[in-house]
Amino acid sequence: MNPTDEQTAAADAFTTGDHLSVQAGAGTGKTTTLTLLARTTQRRGRYLAYNRAIAQDAAARFPKNVLCKTAHALAYAAVGHRYTRRLNAPRRPAWQTGQALGLTKTIRIGDRDITQKALSNATLRTVMRFCHTADDKITHHHVPRLRGLEDNDLHTQLVAHIVPFARKAWADLQHPDDGAVRFDHDHYLKIWALTQPRLDADFLLLDEAQDTNPVVEQIFLNQRHHAQLVMVGDSAQAIYHWRGATDVMTGFDGTQLALSQSFRFGPYLAAEANRWLHLADAPIRLTGTPTVPTELGPVTRPDAVLCRTNTGAMAQVMALMAAGYSVALAGGGDSLRALALAARDLKEGRRTHHPELILFPSWGDLQDYAAHDPAGRDLQPLVHLVDTHGTDAILAAVDHLASEPHAHVTVSTTHKAKGREWPRVLIADDFARTDDKDHASAPGPPDPIDYAEARLAYVAVTRTRQRLDLGGLSWIHDHPDLPEPSSHNEAPTREHPPTQG
């Protein structure tokens, strides 16, 4: 493939030795561009991949002077191998770990009893959140906010109880041979990061930079005094802030470049993507490839249905199965099974260990929280799904999921769909805005679209190659915040290409 002018400009900038940040939109050939850069030099490089599969794929594409690894693989080689015995230890319930750390009693905060199991779970989550940061010790801001204890005063009381045990757990994890806390891969990554490692390379390539968590960001940026840093990613696809990821590209001190030519889709879809890039205040706009005839319009037999939430995905799975389709769920059904089992426990009068629902003593308590507490609004779809279908039907649907190669259609959350593409995509109705429905009967403008909402929508609409059904995102065309869309190909702004009958 002949490089684009933008790819050539990136290669030229790389040869100067400057630190580079490359904003690369959906389908613009991020890894291809990094490979192009690597082939311009004989210097020793390292490519930091987001996960093992990407690292393995990159190793087959990059020249021999570039070592392709995940940050975890580097950390394991440096320190993680010392903890092999603990890594292979049997799993143990969080409550047993908490008991070994000294968490033995239920405590009361506000009007809720926080059980020993809930405290143990929160303690281990605190340690894991610390491991994802660049911080050097566990403090109050690592303690997760629990449902039902969102009030700042109540959370402060929780913090005072949890932090000492979390620090005790971290001290336990320093012992290579044995300990009370189950040792995890993120633990040795953090232990390695705290040594302020120096990577032996002349240049570093960081892919998917917008999803880097602070611990990896710190390792990467600390190399800038002896190695050339090159990061590539798409700030508009930064959708993992809720789990600690940060967009390392924002504010990076280096030459700023862009890749805007998408090879995945054509001008009409580029125009649609640019609506969301505008609303996300993204630094780039996309150009579609004219020879890729991507259409927008109804899709009756999608290859993929993209949802906003896990609960929305479960609703789609059940509806499609009822219609006779063989359905796959991207990432599998484990998280949905866990939610359904938690709901069943609550409905049968038992407390659940599920971290999202652990503080609720009964299903009725959860129903009231979802219906009346603003913090519980996102649980309303789960409550509706369980009350409509029952937990047994949900569990049966999960058990009947097909593998993707053997399914008629794949259902996926947009988070799980990132980095993937399908020929024909339908956007699920859980993307519809509830406030817009409210405004149908009440005067006044709808709520503004926030950046996180726009970024998630941008990821969703850019997963297709042939045809996109906007479905639950169709409201954007009637929203007052809608800009005049633009594609560098000058595709029609409000008219879609002719749809197939």
RODO-2510 file (C-alpha; in nm, 4 decimals, decimal comma):
residues 501
     n   res          X          Y          Z
     1     m     0,0000     0,0000     0,0000
     2     n     0,1290     0,3435    -0,0919
     3     p     0,1506     0,5618     0,2187
     4     t    -0,0727     0,8663     0,2417
     5     d     0,0739     1,2147     0,2680
     6     e    -0,0047     1,2081     0,6408
     7     q     0,1766     0,8771     0,6890
     8     t     0,4757     1,0065     0,4945
     9     a     0,4792     1,3200     0,7110
    10     a     0,4822     1,1029     1,0232
    11     a     0,7767     0,8996     0,8892
    12     d     0,9671     1,2187     0,8052
    13     a     0,9039     1,3608     1,1524
    14     f     1,0180     1,0351     1,3108
    15     t     1,3570     1,0548     1,1361
    16     t     1,4247     1,3907     1,3073
    17     g     1,4287     1,2180     1,6469
    18     d     1,1521     1,4366     1,7916
    19     h     0,8929     1,2973     2,0314
    20     l     0,5704     1,2424     1,8362
    21     s     0,1994     1,2229     1,9155
    22     v    -0,0140     1,0952     1,6276
    23     q    -0,3920     1,1374     1,6454
    24     a    -0,5248     0,8502     1,4340
    25     g    -0,8967     0,8298     1,3633
    26     a    -1,1005     0,5116     1,3255
    27     g    -0,9710     0,2884     1,0477
    28     t    -0,6774     0,5122     0,9547
    29     g    -0,4082     0,2443     0,9813
    30     k    -0,2442     0,3142     1,3179
    31     t    -0,0313     0,0015     1,3351
    32     t     0,0550     0,0217     0,9644
    33     t     0,1891     0,3721     1,0246
    34     l     0,3971     0,2636     1,3217
    35     t     0,5389    -0,0197     1,1113
    36     l     0,6274     0,2334     0,8421
    37     l     0,8127     0,4423     1,1001
    38     a     1,0017     0,1415     1,2349
    39     r     1,1231     0,0453     0,8865
    40     t     1,2962     0,3820     0,8398
    41     t     1,5648     0,3052     1,0997
    42     q     1,8017     0,0382     1,2312
    43     r     1,7820     0,1775     1,5847
    44     r     1,6528    -0,0491     1,8618
    45     g     1,2853     0,0034     1,9326
    46     r     1,0138    -0,1268     2,1604
    47     y     0,6452    -0,1419     2,0731
    48     l     0,4178    -0,1337     2,3802
    49     a     0,0954    -0,3148     2,2951
    50     y    -0,2417    -0,2848     2,4666
    51     n    -0,2823    -0,6620     2,5048
    52     r    -0,1076    -0,9904     2,4231
    53     a    -0,3008    -1,0546     2,0991
    54     i    -0,2007    -0,7144     1,9613
    55     a     0,1608    -0,7742     2,0653
    56     q     0,1684    -1,1100     1,8844
    57     d     0,0168    -0,9611     1,5702
    58     a     0,2618    -0,6709     1,5796
    59     a     0,5621    -0,9033     1,6223
    60     a     0,4810    -1,0572     1,2833
    61     r     0,4551    -0,7148     1,1165
    62     f     0,7396    -0,5121     1,2673
    63     p     1,1053    -0,5403     1,1636
    64     k     1,3463    -0,7361     1,3814
    65     n     1,4903    -0,4237     1,5432
    66     v     1,1598    -0,3663     1,7267
    67     l     1,0631    -0,5797     2,0277
    68     c     0,6827    -0,6052     2,0615
    69     k     0,5593    -0,6639     2,4163
    70     t     0,2868    -0,5652     2,6581
    71     a     0,3815    -0,3698     2,9678
    72     h     0,2845    -0,6759     3,1720
    73     a     0,5276    -0,8945     2,9753
    74     l     0,8117    -0,6508     3,0451
    75     a     0,7162    -0,6362     3,4124
    76     y     0,6975    -1,0151     3,4388
    77     a     1,0466    -1,0548     3,2915
    78     a     1,1822    -0,7964     3,5346
    79     v     1,0097    -0,8865     3,8632
    80     g     0,6902    -1,0846     3,8049
    81     h     0,8646    -1,4196     3,7593
    82     r     0,9658    -1,4074     4,1258
    83     y     0,5962    -1,4325     4,2167
    84     t     0,5141    -1,7351     4,0013
    85     r     0,4267    -1,9455     4,3045
    86     r     0,1716    -1,6891     4,4254
    87     l     0,0342    -1,6293     4,0748
    88     n    -0,0497    -1,9988     4,0479
    89     a    -0,2039    -2,0235     4,3948
    90     p    -0,5672    -2,1364     4,4216
    91     r    -0,8347    -1,8699     4,4118
    92     r    -0,9876    -1,7758     4,7421
    93     p    -1,3020    -1,5763     4,8221
    94     a    -1,2496    -1,2101     4,9056
    95     w    -1,4109    -1,2579     5,2455
    96     q    -1,1457    -1,5157     5,3415
    97     t    -0,8708    -1,2756     5,2374
    98     g    -1,0348    -0,9980     5,4384
    99     q    -1,0560    -1,2239     5,7405
   100     a    -0,6837    -1,3009     5,7141
   101     l    -0,6153    -0,9249     5,7019
   102     g    -0,8215    -0,8658     6,0174
   103     l    -1,1585    -0,7685     5,8669
   104     t    -1,3933    -0,9731     6,0834
   105     k    -1,6987    -0,7602     6,1664
   106     t    -1,9911    -0,5818     6,0050
   107     i    -1,9835    -0,2058     6,0522
   108     r    -2,2674     0,0470     6,0208
   109     i    -2,2347     0,3600     5,8078
   110     g    -2,5415     0,5803     5,7830
   111     d    -2,8420     0,3538     5,7574
   112     r    -2,6565     0,0642     5,5950
   113     d    -2,4821    -0,2365     5,7436
   114     i    -2,1520    -0,2931     5,5623
   115     t    -2,0842    -0,6633     5,5925
   116     q    -1,7441    -0,8204     5,6369
   117     k    -1,7712    -0,9497     5,2804
   118     a    -1,8471    -0,6021     5,1439
   119     l    -1,5546    -0,4538     5,3368
   120     s    -1,3210    -0,7267     5,2122
   121     n    -1,4308    -0,6698     4,8550
   122     a    -1,3833    -0,2922     4,8836
   123     t    -1,0374    -0,3426     5,0327
   124     l    -0,9182    -0,5563     4,7415
   125     r    -1,0713    -0,3156     4,4890
   126     t    -0,8840    -0,0318     4,6624
   127     v    -0,5549    -0,2139     4,6118
   128     m    -0,6332    -0,2794     4,2452
   129     r    -0,7283     0,0843     4,1835
   130     f    -0,3974     0,1878     4,3417
   131     c    -0,2144    -0,0490     4,1070
   132     h    -0,3585     0,1313     3,8053
   133     t    -0,2336     0,4726     3,9188
   134     a     0,1061     0,6422     3,9209
   135     d     0,0802     0,6973     4,2980
   136     d     0,3433     0,5614     4,5341
   137     k     0,1143     0,4799     4,8266
   138     i    -0,2493     0,3933     4,8944
   139     t    -0,4628     0,6915     4,9979
   140     h    -0,8294     0,7903     5,0297
   141     h    -0,8921     0,8475     4,6575
   142     h    -0,8225     0,4819     4,5767
   143     v    -1,1217     0,3628     4,7810
   144     p    -1,4166     0,2932     4,5459
   145     r    -1,7496     0,4622     4,6025
   146     l    -2,0074     0,2019     4,6919
   147     r    -2,3685     0,2151     4,5797
   148     g    -2,5746     0,3434     4,8695
   149     l    -2,2768     0,5278     5,0219
   150     e    -2,2308     0,7959     4,7545
   151     d    -2,2666     1,0810     5,0053
   152     n    -1,9244     1,2358     5,0786
   153     d    -1,9577     1,2066     5,4576
   154     l    -2,0545     0,8404     5,4342
   155     h    -1,7710     0,7718     5,1900
   156     t    -1,5241     0,9409     5,4256
   157     q    -1,6273     0,7007     5,7020
   158     l    -1,5745     0,4077     5,4644
   159     v    -1,2321     0,5400     5,3651
   160     a    -1,1185     0,5667     5,7272
   161     h    -1,1985     0,1999     5,7773
   162     i    -1,0672     0,0629     5,4449
   163     v    -0,7330     0,2404     5,3898
   164     p    -0,5423     0,0746     5,6792
   165     f    -0,6486    -0,2722     5,5615
   166     a    -0,5661    -0,1908     5,1983
   167     r    -0,2161    -0,0838     5,3022
   168     k    -0,1828    -0,4075     5,4995
   169     a    -0,2894    -0,5997     5,1877
   170     w    -0,0285    -0,4195     4,9751
   171     a     0,2416    -0,5037     5,2284
   172     d     0,1295    -0,8682     5,2132
   173     l     0,1724    -0,8659     4,8339
   174     q     0,5420    -0,7813     4,8572
   175     h     0,6307    -1,1346     4,9739
   176     p     0,7250    -1,3555     4,6745
   177     d     0,6511    -1,6967     4,8236
   178     d     0,3264    -1,6784     5,0161
   179     g     0,0636    -1,4436     5,1535
   180     a    -0,3020    -1,3910     5,2371
   181     v    -0,3912    -1,1885     4,9262
   182     r    -0,4212    -1,3599     4,5886
   183     f    -0,1424    -1,2263     4,3673
   184     d    -0,2499    -1,0827     4,0305
   185     h    -0,0687    -0,9651     3,7160
   186     d    -0,1484    -0,6001     3,7899
   187     h     0,0325    -0,6388     4,1224
   188     y     0,3727    -0,7184     3,9718
   189     l     0,3234    -0,4459     3,7094
   190     k     0,2814    -0,1923     3,9903
   191     i     0,5748    -0,3345     4,1878
   192     w     0,7903    -0,2971     3,8755
   193     a     0,6651     0,0568     3,8066
   194     l     0,7603     0,1657     4,1576
   195     t     1,1242     0,0742     4,0781
   196     q     1,1175     0,3458     3,8063
   197     p     1,2471     0,1077     3,5384
   198     r     1,4648     0,2195     3,2477
   199     l     1,3758     0,0522     2,9175
   200     d     1,6792    -0,0298     2,7052
   201     a     1,5721     0,1145     2,3678
   202     d     1,6403     0,4032     2,1327
   203     f     1,2737     0,4639     2,0643
   204     l     0,9395     0,3564     2,2117
   205     l     0,6125     0,3136     2,0232
   206     l     0,2922     0,3271     2,2301
   207     d    -0,0230     0,2058     2,0549
   208     e    -0,3806     0,2833     2,1677
   209     a    -0,2326     0,5654     2,3741
   210     q    -0,5746     0,7076     2,4634
   211     d    -0,6478     0,3994     2,6768
   212     t    -0,3233     0,3938     2,8739
   213     n    -0,3661     0,3710     3,2477
   214     p    -0,1519     0,6010     3,4633
   215     v     0,0912     0,3299     3,5775
   216     v     0,1912     0,2493     3,2162
   217     e     0,1844     0,6179     3,1220
   218     q     0,4354     0,6885     3,3985
   219     i     0,6703     0,4120     3,2788
   220     f     0,6467     0,5356     2,9198
   221     l     0,6983     0,9069     2,9915
   222     n     0,9908     0,8368     3,2244
   223     q     1,1927     0,7165     2,9226
   224     r     1,1823     1,0497     2,7381
   225     h     1,5329     1,1578     2,8443
   226     h     1,7084     0,8656     2,6749
   227     a     1,4595     0,7380     2,4133
   228     q     1,2432     0,8915     2,1402
   229     l     0,8766     0,8589     2,2355
   230     v     0,6093     0,7974     1,9726
   231     m     0,2466     0,7538     2,0698
   232     v    -0,0457     0,6857     1,8414
   233     g    -0,4118     0,6737     1,9311
   234     d    -0,7469     0,8438     1,8994
   235     s    -0,8462     1,0791     2,1802
   236     a    -1,2059     1,0541     2,0634
   237     q    -1,1982     0,6814     2,1451
   238     a    -1,0940     0,7387     2,5078
   239     i    -1,3898     0,5542     2,6636
   240     y    -1,2266     0,3731     2,9555
   241     h    -1,1937     0,6592     3,2074
   242     w    -1,4364     0,4730     3,4364
   243     r    -1,1760     0,2026     3,4913
   244     g    -0,8754     0,4297     3,5403
   245     a    -0,7491     0,4848     3,1856
   246     t    -0,6183     0,8286     3,0926
   247     d    -0,5564     0,9914     2,7572
   248     v    -0,1777     1,0291     2,7665
   249     m    -0,1958     1,2153     2,4338
   250     t    -0,3592     1,5188     2,5909
   251     g    -0,0909     1,7709     2,6773
   252     f     0,1970     1,5546     2,5524
   253     d     0,5115     1,7592     2,4916
   254     g     0,6062     1,6673     2,1358
   255     t     0,5273     1,7151     1,7682
   256     q     0,1539     1,6739     1,7043
   257     l     0,0489     1,4890     1,3864
   258     a    -0,2725     1,3333     1,2564
   259     l    -0,4044     1,0489     1,0412
   260     s    -0,7472     1,1371     0,9048
   261     q    -0,7874     0,9111     0,5986
   262     s    -1,0030     0,6140     0,7004
   263     f    -0,9667     0,3002     0,4914
   264     r    -1,2570     0,1272     0,6713
   265     f    -1,5501     0,3256     0,5337
   266     g    -1,6636     0,5753     0,2737
   267     p    -1,7539     0,9469     0,2698
   268     y    -2,1104     0,9122     0,4021
   269     l    -2,0008     0,7368     0,7180
   270     a    -1,7079     0,9763     0,7594
   271     a    -1,9619     1,2616     0,7590
   272     e    -2,1620     1,0820     1,0291
   273     a    -1,8489     1,0201     1,2369
   274     n    -1,7540     1,3868     1,2069
   275     r    -2,0799     1,4921     1,3740
   276     w    -1,9674     1,3068     1,6854
   277     l    -1,6049     1,4204     1,6571
   278     h    -1,7324     1,7782     1,6622
   279     l    -1,9479     1,7128     1,9682
   280     a    -1,6568     1,5360     2,1413
   281     d    -1,4357     1,8392     2,0730
   282     a    -1,1908     1,6009     1,9063
   283     p    -0,8721     1,7310     1,7404
   284     i    -0,9368     1,5565     1,4040
   285     r    -1,2045     1,5093     1,1369
   286     l    -1,2162     1,2037     0,9133
   287     t    -1,2017     1,1576     0,5388
   288     g    -1,3714     0,8502     0,3954
   289     t    -1,2357     0,6409     0,1100
   290     p    -1,4531     0,7036    -0,1996
   291     t    -1,4020     0,3489    -0,3281
   292     v    -1,5560     0,2048    -0,0090
   293     p    -1,9331     0,2470    -0,0633
   294     t    -2,0504     0,2512     0,3000
   295     e    -2,4242     0,3186     0,3295
   296     l    -2,6473     0,4516     0,6055
   297     g    -2,9967     0,3119     0,6334
   298     p    -3,2100     0,0326     0,7783
   299     v    -3,0354    -0,2993     0,8431
   300     t    -3,2706    -0,5967     0,8797
   301     r    -3,0033    -0,8654     0,9191
   302     p    -2,7074    -0,7084     1,1001
   303     d    -2,3764    -0,8819     1,1536
   304     a    -2,3441    -0,6965     1,4845
   305     v    -2,5741    -0,5098     1,7239
   306     l    -2,3879    -0,2568     1,9379
   307     c    -2,5240    -0,1641     2,2798
   308     r    -2,4436     0,0976     2,5369
   309     t    -2,4649    -0,1266     2,8446
   310     n    -2,4344    -0,4905     2,9511
   311     t    -2,8024    -0,4911     3,0389
   312     g    -2,8904    -0,3527     2,6959
   313     a    -2,6811    -0,6276     2,5407
   314     m    -2,8679    -0,8916     2,7412
   315     a    -3,2030    -0,7511     2,6270
   316     q    -3,0847    -0,7695     2,2644
   317     v    -2,9613    -1,1269     2,3090
   318     m    -3,2982    -1,2376     2,4430
   319     a    -3,4972    -1,0562     2,1729
   320     l    -3,2829    -1,1999     1,8932
   321     m    -3,2986    -1,5519     2,0374
   322     a    -3,6764    -1,5235     2,0627
   323     a    -3,6789    -1,4294     1,6909
   324     g    -3,4908    -1,7495     1,6085
   325     y    -3,1396    -1,6164     1,5631
   326     s    -2,8230    -1,7888     1,6788
   327     v    -2,6542    -1,5190     1,8888
   328     a    -2,2988    -1,4586     2,0099
   329     l    -2,2042    -1,2115     2,2794
   330     a    -1,8686    -1,0373     2,2424
   331     g    -1,6501    -1,1240     2,5409
   332     g    -1,8832    -1,4051     2,6493
   333     g    -2,1642    -1,4114     2,9018
   334     d    -1,9762    -1,4313     3,2327
   335     s    -2,0505    -1,0740     3,3465
   336     l    -2,4191    -1,1074     3,2586
   337     r    -2,4404    -1,4445     3,4335
   338     a    -2,2869    -1,2859     3,7441
   339     l    -2,5471    -1,0048     3,7400
   340     a    -2,8331    -1,2504     3,6919
   341     l    -2,7096    -1,4716     3,9767
   342     a    -2,6758    -1,1654     4,1994
   343     a    -3,0312    -1,0616     4,1144
   344     r    -3,1552    -1,4133     4,1897
   345     d    -2,9849    -1,4094     4,5301
   346     l    -3,1528    -1,0792     4,6169
   347     k    -3,4931    -1,1964     4,4928
   348     e    -3,4628    -1,5086     4,7074
   349     g    -3,3737    -1,3103     5,0191
   350     r    -2,9975    -1,3642     5,0172
   351     r    -2,7300    -1,0971     5,0050
   352     t    -2,5018    -1,1073     4,7031
   353     h    -2,1247    -1,0786     4,6712
   354     h    -2,1497    -0,8918     4,3389
   355     p    -1,9493    -0,5673     4,3843
   356     e    -2,2198    -0,3522     4,2212
   357     l    -2,5014    -0,4894     4,4350
   358     i    -2,3258    -0,5997     4,7519
   359     l    -2,4828    -0,3401     4,9859
   360     f    -2,8455    -0,4201     4,9026
   361     p    -3,0139    -0,6584     5,1480
   362     s    -3,3033    -0,7447     4,9143
   363     w    -3,4386    -0,7066     4,5612
   364     g    -3,7009    -0,4619     4,6871
   365     d    -3,4269    -0,2426     4,8319
   366     l    -3,2512    -0,2418     4,4934
   367     q    -3,5791    -0,1642     4,3123
   368     d    -3,6372     0,1380     4,5387
   369     y    -3,2797     0,2589     4,4909
   370     a    -3,3018     0,2305     4,1111
   371     a    -3,6411     0,4025     4,1003
   372     h    -3,5883     0,6873     4,3465
   373     d    -3,2162     0,7576     4,3951
   374     p    -3,0493     0,9603     4,1154
   375     a    -2,7300     0,7585     4,1691
   376     g    -2,9200     0,4400     4,0878
   377     r    -3,0667     0,5514     3,7561
   378     d    -2,8259     0,3337     3,5569
   379     l    -2,9622     0,0244     3,7363
   380     q    -3,3148     0,0812     3,6058
   381     p    -3,2597    -0,1257     3,2859
   382     l    -3,1301    -0,4188     3,4945
   383     v    -3,4294    -0,4050     3,7259
   384     h    -3,6664    -0,3842     3,4278
   385     l    -3,4960    -0,6768     3,2531
   386     v    -3,5119    -0,9000     3,5604
   387     d    -3,8685    -0,8001     3,6496
   388     t    -3,9813    -0,8595     3,2890
   389     h    -3,8069    -1,1873     3,2090
   390     g    -3,6936    -1,3350     3,5412
   391     t    -3,3448    -1,4511     3,6279
   392     d    -3,3960    -1,8087     3,5039
   393     a    -3,4749    -1,6889     3,1512
   394     i    -3,1681    -1,4639     3,1510
   395     l    -2,9432    -1,7479     3,2695
   396     a    -3,0934    -1,9822     3,0092
   397     a    -3,0175    -1,7281     2,7354
   398     v    -2,6565    -1,6975     2,8504
   399     d    -2,6242    -2,0769     2,8419
   400     h    -2,7460    -2,0827     2,4796
   401     l    -2,4991    -1,8264     2,3446
   402     a    -2,3134    -1,9380     2,0311
   403     s    -1,9495    -1,8777     1,9424
   404     e    -1,9029    -1,5880     1,7021
   405     p    -1,8004    -1,7975     1,3989
   406     h    -2,1223    -2,0015     1,4307
   407     a    -2,3646    -1,7188     1,5130
   408     h    -2,6049    -1,5334     1,2857
   409     v    -2,5364    -1,2102     1,4746
   410     t    -2,2942    -1,0819     1,7387
   411     v    -2,4223    -0,8603     2,0187
   412     s    -2,1615    -0,6397     2,1835
   413     t    -2,1291    -0,3457     2,4145
   414     t    -1,9516    -0,0594     2,2415
   415     h    -1,6652    -0,0920     2,4883
   416     k    -1,6104    -0,4528     2,3807
   417     a    -1,6472    -0,3556     2,0133
   418     k    -1,3599    -0,1069     2,0183
   419     g    -1,0901    -0,2102     1,7748
   420     r    -1,3300    -0,4344     1,5817
   421     e    -1,5401    -0,3973     1,2674
   422     w    -1,8271    -0,5742     1,0902
   423     p    -1,9911    -0,5417     0,7472
   424     r    -2,3415    -0,4444     0,8680
   425     v    -2,4022    -0,2852     1,2082
   426     l    -2,7174    -0,1858     1,3985
   427     i    -2,7024     0,0570     1,6932
   428     a    -2,9250    -0,0709     1,9767
   429     d    -3,2063     0,1284     2,1310
   430     d    -3,0354     0,1632     2,4705
   431     f    -2,8472     0,4566     2,3133
   432     a    -3,1750     0,6503     2,2967
   433     r    -3,1759     0,9532     2,5258
   434     t    -3,4346     0,9331     2,8028
   435     d    -3,4270     1,3119     2,8448
   436     d    -3,5308     1,3524     2,4795
   437     k    -3,8318     1,1301     2,5457
   438     d    -3,9142     1,3473     2,8468
   439     h    -3,8936     1,6614     2,6347
   440     a    -4,1452     1,5180     2,3892
   441     s    -4,4119     1,6204     2,6398
   442     a    -4,2305     1,9146     2,8001
   443     p    -4,1022     2,2367     2,6458
   444     g    -3,7384     2,3417     2,6420
   445     p    -3,4216     2,2109     2,4800
   446     p    -3,2820     1,8649     2,5556
   447     d    -2,9776     1,8281     2,7762
   448     p    -2,6464     1,9042     2,6053
   449     i    -2,4424     1,6112     2,4792
   450     d    -2,1387     1,5564     2,6990
   451     y    -1,7996     1,4544     2,5647
   452     a    -1,8123     1,1002     2,7058
   453     e    -2,1476     1,0369     2,5381
   454     a    -2,0177     1,1711     2,2058
   455     r    -1,6999     0,9594     2,2242
   456     l    -1,8961     0,6402     2,2872
   457     a    -2,1280     0,7182     1,9961
   458     y    -1,8286     0,7885     1,7702
   459     v    -1,6816     0,4481     1,8503
   460     a    -2,0172     0,2815     1,7824
   461     v    -2,0811     0,4415     1,4435
   462     t    -1,7303     0,3703     1,3132
   463     r    -1,7414    -0,0100     1,3531
   464     t    -1,8994    -0,0769     1,0132
   465     r    -1,7619    -0,1283     0,6622
   466     q    -2,0719    -0,1668     0,4444
   467     r    -2,3908    -0,0389     0,6082
   468     l    -2,4887     0,1308     0,9342
   469     d    -2,8327     0,1543     1,0914
   470     l    -2,8137     0,4420     1,3399
   471     g    -3,1053     0,2963     1,5376
   472     g    -3,0818     0,4259     1,8929
   473     l    -2,8559     0,7142     1,7859
   474     s    -3,0963     0,8499     1,5224
   475     w    -3,1965     1,1284     1,7606
   476     i    -2,8753     1,3119     1,6758
   477     h    -3,0254     1,4374     1,3477
   478     d    -3,2935     1,6303     1,5361
   479     h    -3,0741     1,7582     1,8179
   480     p    -3,0049     2,1341     1,8301
   481     d    -2,6366     2,0699     1,9052
   482     l    -2,5972     1,9002     1,5657
   483     p    -2,3278     2,0787     1,3661
   484     e    -2,3216     2,1000     0,9924
   485     p    -2,1303     1,7760     0,9345
   486     s    -1,8302     1,7760     0,7085
   487     s    -1,6195     1,5098     0,5481
   488     h    -1,3098     1,6042     0,3590
   489     n    -1,4729     1,4249     0,0678
   490     e    -1,7616     1,6744     0,0877
   491     a    -2,0279     1,4085     0,1272
   492     p    -2,3905     1,5338     0,1418
   493     t    -2,4544     1,6872     0,4823
   494     r    -2,8069     1,5735     0,5673
   495     e    -2,9032     1,3341     0,2893
   496     h    -2,8140     0,9675     0,3014
   497     p    -2,7262     0,7745    -0,0128
   498     p    -3,0098     0,5731    -0,1694
   499     t    -3,1007     0,2772     0,0512
   500     q    -3,1597    -0,0706    -0,0756
   501     g    -3,5169    -0,1917    -0,0841
***
